[in-house]
Amino acid sequence: MRHMREIKEIGSFEMARRYRLPEEAASSGRARPVPAAYPHAADLGIGMQLTNIARDIHEDAGLGRRYLPASWVGELEPRSILEPSLEERALLVAARKRLLTLAERYYESGRRGLSHLPLRARYGILVAAQNYRAIGPRALRLGNQLDRRAHVSTAAKVGVTMRSLLTGSLTPSFWLRLEIGRAHV
């Protein structure tokens, strides 16, 4: 989780620079994005990465990788993930559900940070986040079919995009800089 946070924080810092968020002088003398926006951007990135891991359990195993925590699945090797026993399959399905539940907390923190972005960027980030977030329920609906990859159809993406654009601006966190806090796990 620490490695994932570091990777996503680098990405969120670059996004903050790209969208020219207000800056303040850092102790090093370099300008940095306003701290209130930065943690939420990092959390959104983590939510997306957790969704990625949950969606790609089988695919990653086929490439010899396993990103699931040992505390959840033991020392399960990638080759065992490709052809799991019933007990192992149950562990993997439960791990996917836990990842997606955790991802939701990070997505919510990311959403609370939208108000720190310029208006045009808010809509773009909201639409991208909601489309990525839509993968989670589809992955859960696959149940124990770990070898199938969840995806969002073009029609569903259009629907998610329209809902995001129409309802996104109705939430207080879109406009108000609420200091509710981060996902902290």
C-alpha positions in Angstrom: 0.0 0.0 0.0 2.9 2.4 0.8 4.4 1.8 -2.7 1.0 2.4 -4.3 0.6 5.6 -2.4 4.0 6.9 -3.5 3.3 6.1 -7.1 -0.1 7.8 -7.1 1.2 10.8 -5.1 3.7 11.5 -7.9 1.0 11.3 -10.4 -1.4 13.5 -8.5 1.4 16.1 -8.0 1.9 16.2 -11.8 -1.9 16.5 -12.4 -2.0 19.4 -9.9 0.8 21.1 -11.8 -0.9 20.5 -15.1 -4.2 22.0 -13.9 -2.2 24.9 -12.4 -3.6 24.7 -8.9 -2.8 27.6 -6.6 0.7 27.1 -5.2 2.5 27.9 -2.0 6.2 28.0 -1.3 7.6 24.8 0.1 10.4 24.7 2.6 12.7 23.7 -0.3 11.9 27.0 -2.1 10.0 25.2 -4.9 6.3 25.9 -5.4 4.0 23.1 -4.5 0.2 22.5 -5.0 -2.1 23.6 -2.2 -1.9 20.8 0.4 -5.7 20.5 0.6 -6.0 19.4 -3.1 -3.0 17.1 -3.1 -4.1 14.4 -0.7 -7.5 14.0 -2.3 -5.9 13.7 -5.8 -3.6 11.0 -4.4 -6.6 9.2 -2.8 -8.4 9.2 -6.1 -5.4 7.6 -7.8 -5.2 5.0 -5.1 -8.9 4.2 -5.5 -8.3 3.7 -9.3 -5.3 1.5 -8.6 -7.2 -0.7 -6.2 -10.0 -1.1 -8.8 -7.3 -2.1 -11.3 -5.9 -4.7 -9.0 -9.4 -6.1 -8.3 -10.3 -6.2 -12.0 -7.0 -7.8 -13.1 -6.4 -10.6 -10.5 -6.3 -13.4 -13.1 -4.6 -11.3 -15.8 -1.8 -10.3 -13.4 -1.4 -13.9 -12.3 -0.9 -14.9 -15.9 2.0 -12.4 -16.1 3.5 -13.9 -12.9 2.3 -11.1 -10.6 0.1 -11.0 -7.5 -0.7 -7.7 -5.9 -3.2 -9.0 -3.3 -2.0 -8.7 0.3 -0.7 -11.9 1.9 -2.7 -11.0 5.0 -5.8 -11.7 2.8 -4.7 -14.6 0.6 -1.7 -16.1 2.3 1.3 -17.0 0.2 -0.9 -17.9 -2.8 1.4 -18.0 -5.9 0.3 -16.6 -9.2 0.1 -20.1 -10.8 -2.4 -21.1 -8.1 -4.5 -18.0 -8.9 -4.8 -19.2 -12.5 -6.3 -22.5 -11.4 -7.4 -22.1 -7.8 -8.9 -24.7 -5.5 -12.4 -24.0 -4.2 -10.9 -22.6 -1.0 -8.4 -20.5 -2.8 -11.1 -19.2 -5.2 -13.2 -18.1 -2.1 -10.2 -16.2 -0.7 -9.7 -14.5 -4.1 -13.3 -13.5 -4.5 -13.3 -12.1 -0.9 -10.1 -10.2 -1.6 -11.6 -8.6 -4.7 -14.6 -7.5 -2.7 -12.3 -6.1 0.1 -10.3 -4.2 -2.5 -13.3 -2.6 -4.1 -14.8 -1.7 -0.7 -11.5 0.0 0.2 -11.4 1.7 -3.2 -14.8 3.3 -2.5 -13.4 5.1 0.5 -10.6 6.5 -1.7 -13.0 7.5 -4.5 -15.1 9.4 -1.9 -12.0 11.3 -0.7 -11.1 12.1 -4.3 -14.5 13.5 -4.9 -14.3 15.7 -1.8 -11.2 17.3 -3.4 -12.9 18.3 -6.7 -13.6 21.8 -5.4 -9.9 22.5 -5.3 -9.6 22.1 -9.1 -10.4 24.7 -11.7 -14.1 24.3 -12.9 -13.3 22.8 -16.3 -10.9 20.3 -14.7 -13.5 19.2 -12.1 -15.9 17.9 -14.7 -13.2 16.0 -16.6 -11.8 14.4 -13.4 -15.3 13.6 -12.1 -16.2 11.9 -15.4 -13.0 9.9 -15.6 -13.2 8.8 -11.9 -16.9 7.8 -12.2 -16.2 5.8 -15.3 -13.3 4.0 -13.7 -15.3 3.5 -10.5 -18.0 1.8 -12.6 -15.7 -1.1 -13.1 -16.0 -2.2 -9.5 -19.7 -3.3 -9.5 -19.1 -5.1 -12.7 -16.2 -7.0 -11.3 -18.3 -8.0 -8.2 -21.1 -9.3 -10.5 -18.6 -11.7 -12.1 -18.6 -13.5 -8.7 -16.2 -16.4 -8.8 -15.4 -16.1 -12.5 -11.9 -14.7 -11.9 -10.7 -15.5 -15.4 -13.2 -12.9 -16.9 -12.2 -9.3 -17.0 -14.8 -6.7 -16.0 -15.4 -3.9 -18.4 -17.7 -1.0 -18.9 -19.4 -1.0 -22.2 -19.5 2.1 -24.4 -23.2 2.6 -23.8 -22.6 2.3 -20.0 -19.8 4.8 -20.2 -22.1 7.3 -22.0 -24.6 6.8 -19.2 -22.0 7.3 -16.5 -20.7 10.3 -18.2 -24.1 11.9 -18.6 -25.0 11.2 -15.0 -21.7 12.6 -13.8 -22.2 15.8 -15.8 -25.8 16.2 -14.8 -25.6 15.4 -11.1 -22.0 16.0 -10.3 -22.5 19.7 -9.9 -25.4 19.1 -7.5 -23.2 17.8 -4.7 -21.8 20.3 -2.2 -18.2 18.8 -2.5 -18.2 19.9 -6.2 -18.4 23.6 -5.1 -17.5 23.9 -1.5 -14.1 23.1 0.0 -15.3 20.9 2.8 -12.6 19.8 5.2 -14.2 16.4 5.9 -10.9 14.5 5.6 -9.3 11.8 3.6 -9.8 8.1 3.3 -7.1 7.2 5.9 -6.9 3.5 6.2 
